[in-house]
Amino acid sequence: MGYFHAYTGKGAGKTTSALGLALRSVGHKRKVIVIQFMKWRKDIGEYKIQKLLAPYYEIYQFGRVGWHGFKNLTPMDKQMANNALTFTAKITEDKKPNLLILDELHLALHCGLVQLNSVLSLIDRLLGITDIVSTGRFAPKKLLERADFVVKVSPEKYPQETITKKGIQY
């Protein structure tokens, strides 16, 4: 039986922490699958590295190109997020990874793109196969109660000007 980790909070580093676990798992030749909700960029490090880490690391994205904000989500966004859940169930049952990362799942839940009961049911089913990490701001209380480990990332100090540095933030 696997464990369920939830990384949430307003600070930066939730996805980065999950990817640290992925790197550690790959180092032990353990299979990792990353499912990204609401993400589309192919120029990010965790996407670009997949060929170098194969066959132990796979990443799949389910997001419409471009950031559209929380108020401009469409039925297509909802469909993509639900496709991600369906895909997650199938690929996990087929490939049986040692670690499954559901990146920005909390945000998809917060935006109403996927239903909490469906997510909890999927997590309970897949924990028999793998360890699971979910990430994102605004994790619902019921999801955090279900998690075995909860990490809340809190901002302590940030530069006044937003910095996005290749290899650090993306």
N, C-alpha and C positions, 0 to 999 in steps of 0.2 A: 504494500500500500504506500502511496506517495503522500507527500506533504504539500499543503497549499500555503504559499507566501503571497502577501499583498503589500505592494509598495505604493504609498500614496502621500499626499501632502502638497503644499504650495511651492516647495523648493525644487530646484533642479537636481537631477541625479537619479530619478526613479528608473528610467530606461537604462541608464548607464549601470546602475547596480544590478539590474536583471542581466544585462549583457556580460557583466563580470562573472556571474554564475555560469552563464553560457560558456565563456572562455575557459573557466575552471573545468567544466564538464567535458568540453572538447579535449582538453589536455589529458583527460583520463580515457580518451577514445569512447566517450559516451555520446549518444545521439541527442541532438538538440533541435527542436523546431520552434521558430519564432513566428507568431501570427501578429501582424500589426493592423490595428483598427484605425481608420481615419488617417492613414499615412500612405504616401504615394511616391515620395522622393527616392530616386535611384542613386543619387550622389552622396548618400550618407554612408558612413563607415561600416555600420552593421549590415548594410545591403551589399556593399562592394566587396566585403571580405568573404562572402559565401563560397566562391570558387576555391579560395585558398584553404578553407576549412572543411571542404567536402571530403569524404561523405558524411561527416559527423554533424554538420551544421546546415540547416535550411531555413530560409526566411521567405514569408509570403505577405504581400501587402493588399489591404482591402480599403482603399480610400480614393476618393475623387481627386483628380489633379488640382492643386492649388488650395490655399487655405481660404475658406468661405465664411468663417466665423460661426458662432453658435446659432445665430438667428437666421442664417441662410442655408440651413440644411434642407435637403429635398428627399422625396421618396427614394431617389437613387442612393442616397447615403444610407438610408435605413436598409435598403435591399443589400447593399454591399456589406454592411455590418452583420446582417443575418446570414449572408453567404459565408462570411468568415466563420461564424459559429458552426454552420453545417460542414464546412471544409475542415474545421478543427476536429470535429468528431470523427470524420472519415479518416483523415490523415493520421490521427493519433491511434485509432484502432488498427489501421493498416500497417503503419511503420513503427509503432510502439516506442516512441522516443523516451529517453531517460529523463528529459527535462522539456517542458512545454512552457513557452513564454507567451502570454496574452498581453501584448503591449498596447497601452491606451484603452484597454477594456473598460476601465472605470469611467473614462470620458464618454465612451459610447453609451454606457449605462446612464450617465448623467444627462446626456442629450436625448435620451429616449429612443436611441437607435436600436437597442436590444432590450429585451425584458429580463429583469432580475431573476425571476423564477426559472426561465430557460437557462440562464447562465449558471445558477446554482445547481440545477439538475445536471447540466453538462459537467461541471466541475466534480460533483459527487461521482458521476459515472467514470470519468477519466482518471480520478485519483487511484483507481484500481490498477492503472496502467503506468502512470508517470507522476513525477513531481510537477507542480504547476506554480508559476509566478504570474500574477497579474499586476499591471502598472497603471498609473494615471491619477490625476487629481480627482477629487470629489468621489472617492469610493463610498458606496452606500454602506450604512451601518450593518445591515444584514450580511453583506459580503465580508466585512471585516470580522464580524462575529463568527463566521464560518471558517475563516483562515486560521491556520495553525501558527503562523508567524505574521505579524503586522509591523511594518516599518513606515514611520511617518517622517518624510523629509521636510525639514523646516528651514526657511531662509534665515540666515543670521546676518549675512553681509553680502551685498552685491554692488558692483560699480553702478554709478548713476546712469551711465550710458550702456545700453544693451550690447553685449559682445557675443558674436557668433564666430568661433574660430574652428576652422577645418581640423578634424581629428579630436576635437574636444566637445563642442556642442553638436556636431553633426558628422 
